[in-house]
Amino acid sequence: MQFLCIGVNEFADDITKHITNELQQLKTDKINYSITNEVNSSGSTSIICSVNEDKIFSKKSARPFDILRVHVSNALADYIINKYEEKLINRVININYCYFSPNEKKEILNLALRIIRNGDKSFFDSLFQMRRRNVIVRKLLDYFDGSNNLILDGFVNFRLKDYIKDLEEIVDEAVDDFLMQREYREFIRLLRYFVDVQEPKFNIVHVMIDCEGKYLLLDESKREITHECIQEFVNEVSEGEINCDDLLVSSLITLAPKKIVIHDVIQFRNKELLETIKNVFSGKVVICSECDMCEIDKVKSLNKT
């Protein structure tokens, strides 16, 4: 009889269930195993996973105890990721970025969790998830090569330096995202202020975009006002420095219309620009895609192509 002993201070039943579910696979290999919990005088629990090796196995076949170690390591790796990861990220934030406020730290934590749980469902993030898990499994197997007794909290805190380094990199990325988002919010707040202090020059401004990506502005009578709106900005910069997106936002802020109607929105290649306009002119933007102006714009685009 050979065994592994995992010492835990809390959630022993949860960890035992996690390991038991993983070890169910051993039944198909006809490996006899058992799991028992022993509580000592201090209240800590030892989870003992044992396996019989009464049979003689050939050199080519894996020993039941080696198979047991692999399955227990997989189970513990999944448990560490599910139960310890958020606490470890919080610890990294509090140590490395102690100067942020509690609310800011909470926002950074949420961003880090979104990254680490592959909120964007990207292929490379999935590979990164697999790598983190494999790091833990490998460390557990290395540890079990030299000892059958493991204290889970101590292992996580002192034996997973590579894994924690990965978490630190994720926190760094989350902080970068947080700072960019904060900078964007401050930028939007400033633009909203400019809009609020402007006297509206038009009740309605229609925004259209052609197949070349150029913006057209029309007043409520559907008279084109593009040239007169952007000319003052064009005069201030050289031709090579002109950015159509910046010109559109600057023009709309100067006009400060009570309502903005954006036509044929599918033509907007810069989706971030569209979101910026919505945020700056909150409650004043209408997205249109089925009016006569939209149809005319579609026909013009098709004719040019």
Backbone hydrogen bonds, N-H to C=O, Kabsch-Sander energy under -0.5 kcal/mol:
donor,donor_aa,acceptor,acceptor_aa,energy
2,Q,51,V,-2.3
4,L,49,C,-2.4
5,C,148,N,-3.4
6,I,4,L,-0.5
6,I,47,I,-2.6
7,G,5,C,-0.6
7,G,150,L,-3.6
8,V,45,T,-2.9
15,I,11,F,-2.4
16,T,12,A,-2.8
17,K,13,D,-2.4
18,H,14,D,-2.0
19,I,15,I,-2.5
20,T,16,T,-2.8
21,N,17,K,-2.4
22,E,18,H,-1.5
23,L,19,I,-2.5
24,Q,20,T,-0.9
25,Q,22,E,-1.2
26,L,23,L,-1.8
27,K,24,Q,-1.3
28,T,25,Q,-0.8
29,D,25,Q,-0.6
29,D,26,L,-0.7
30,K,27,K,-1.5
31,I,26,L,-1.8
32,N,30,K,-0.5
33,Y,31,I,-0.6
34,S,50,S,-2.2
36,T,48,I,-2.1
38,E,46,S,-2.2
40,N,38,E,-0.5
40,N,44,S,-2.4
43,G,40,N,-1.6
45,T,8,V,-2.8
46,S,38,E,-3.0
47,I,6,I,-3.0
47,I,45,T,-0.6
48,I,36,T,-3.1
48,I,46,S,-0.7
49,C,4,L,-2.8
49,C,47,I,-0.6
50,S,34,S,-2.5
50,S,48,I,-0.6
51,V,2,Q,-2.6
52,N,32,N,-2.0
57,F,55,K,-0.6
67,I,63,R,-2.2
68,L,64,P,-2.7
69,R,65,F,-2.3
70,V,66,D,-1.8
71,H,67,I,-2.2
72,V,68,L,-2.8
73,S,69,R,-2.3
74,N,70,V,-2.2
75,A,71,H,-2.4
76,L,72,V,-2.6
77,A,73,S,-2.3
78,D,74,N,-2.2
79,Y,75,A,-2.1
80,I,76,L,-2.8
81,I,77,A,-2.2
82,N,78,D,-2.3
83,K,79,Y,-2.9
84,Y,79,Y,-0.5
84,Y,80,I,-2.1
85,E,80,I,-1.3
88,L,84,Y,-2.6
89,I,85,E,-2.6
90,N,86,E,-2.4
91,R,87,K,-2.1
92,V,88,L,-2.3
93,I,89,I,-2.5
94,N,90,N,-2.5
95,I,91,R,-2.0
96,N,92,V,-3.1
97,Y,93,I,-2.3
98,C,95,I,-0.5
100,F,97,Y,-1.4
105,K,101,S,-2.8
106,K,102,P,-2.0
107,E,103,N,-1.9
108,I,104,E,-2.5
109,L,105,K,-2.6
110,N,106,K,-2.2
111,L,107,E,-2.0
112,A,108,I,-2.7
113,L,109,L,-2.7
114,R,110,N,-1.9
115,I,111,L,-2.0
116,I,112,A,-3.0
117,R,113,L,-2.1
118,N,115,I,-1.5
119,G,114,R,-3.2
121,K,118,N,-1.4
126,S,122,S,-1.8
127,L,123,F,-2.0
128,F,124,F,-2.1
129,Q,125,D,-2.1
130,M,126,S,-2.1
131,R,127,L,-2.3
132,R,128,F,-2.2
133,R,129,Q,-2.1
134,N,130,M,-2.6
135,V,131,R,-2.2
136,I,132,R,-1.7
137,V,133,R,-2.5
138,R,134,N,-2.6
139,K,135,V,-2.1
140,L,136,I,-2.4
141,L,137,V,-2.5
142,D,138,R,-2.4
143,Y,139,K,-2.2
144,F,140,L,-2.8
145,D,141,L,-1.1
146,G,142,D,-0.6
146,G,143,Y,-1.4
147,S,143,Y,-1.4
150,L,5,C,-3.0
152,L,7,G,-2.4
152,L,150,L,-0.7
155,F,151,I,-2.6
156,V,152,L,-2.5
157,N,153,D,-2.4
158,F,154,G,-2.2
159,R,155,F,-2.3
164,I,160,L,-2.7
165,K,161,K,-2.2
166,D,162,D,-1.7
167,L,163,Y,-1.8
168,E,164,I,-2.3
169,E,165,K,-1.9
170,I,166,D,-1.9
171,V,167,L,-2.5
172,D,168,E,-2.4
173,E,169,E,-2.0
174,A,170,I,-2.4
175,V,171,V,-2.6
176,D,172,D,-2.1
177,D,173,E,-2.3
178,F,174,A,-2.6
179,L,175,V,-2.8
180,M,176,D,-2.2
181,Q,177,D,-2.5
182,R,178,F,-2.7
183,E,179,L,-2.5
184,Y,180,M,-2.4
185,R,181,Q,-2.6
186,E,182,R,-2.3
187,F,183,E,-2.0
188,I,184,Y,-2.7
189,R,185,R,-2.4
190,L,186,E,-2.0
191,L,187,F,-2.3
192,R,188,I,-2.6
193,Y,189,R,-1.7
194,F,190,L,-2.0
195,V,191,L,-2.1
196,D,192,R,-2.6
197,V,193,Y,-1.9
198,Q,194,F,-0.7
198,Q,195,V,-0.7
201,K,255,L,-2.8
202,F,255,L,-0.7
205,V,259,K,-2.0
206,H,218,L,-3.2
207,V,261,V,-3.1
208,M,216,L,-2.7
210,D,214,K,-2.3
213,G,210,D,-1.9
216,L,208,M,-3.2
218,L,206,H,-2.2
219,D,223,R,-2.3
222,K,219,D,-2.2
225,I,217,L,-3.0
226,T,217,L,-0.8
229,C,225,I,-1.6
230,I,226,T,-2.1
231,Q,227,H,-1.6
233,F,230,I,-0.5
234,V,230,I,-2.4
235,N,231,Q,-2.1
236,E,233,F,-0.8
237,V,233,F,-0.6
237,V,234,V,-0.9
241,E,238,S,-1.4
242,I,238,S,-0.5
242,I,239,E,-1.1
244,C,242,I,-0.5
247,L,243,N,-2.5
248,L,244,C,-2.2
249,V,245,D,-2.1
250,S,246,D,-2.7
251,S,247,L,-2.5
252,L,248,L,-2.4
253,I,249,V,-2.3
254,T,250,S,-2.2
255,L,251,S,-2.5
256,A,252,L,-2.4
258,K,202,F,-1.5
259,K,203,N,-1.1
260,I,284,K,-3.1
261,V,205,V,-2.4
262,I,260,I,-0.6
262,I,286,V,-2.9
263,H,207,V,-2.8
263,H,261,V,-0.6
264,D,288,C,-0.8
265,V,288,C,-0.7
267,Q,264,D,-2.2
268,F,265,V,-2.0
269,R,267,Q,-0.8
271,K,269,R,-1.2
274,L,270,N,-1.4
275,E,271,K,-2.0
276,T,272,E,-2.2
277,I,273,L,-2.4
278,K,274,L,-2.1
279,N,275,E,-2.3
280,V,276,T,-2.8
281,F,277,I,-2.5
282,S,279,N,-0.8
284,K,281,F,-2.5
285,V,281,F,-0.6
286,V,260,I,-3.1
288,C,262,I,-3.2
288,C,286,V,-0.6
295,E,291,C,-1.8
296,I,292,D,-2.4
297,D,293,M,-2.3
298,K,294,C,-2.2
299,V,295,E,-2.3
300,K,296,I,-2.3
301,S,297,D,-2.1
302,L,298,K,-2.3
303,N,299,V,-2.3
304,K,300,K,-1.8
305,T,301,S,-1.4
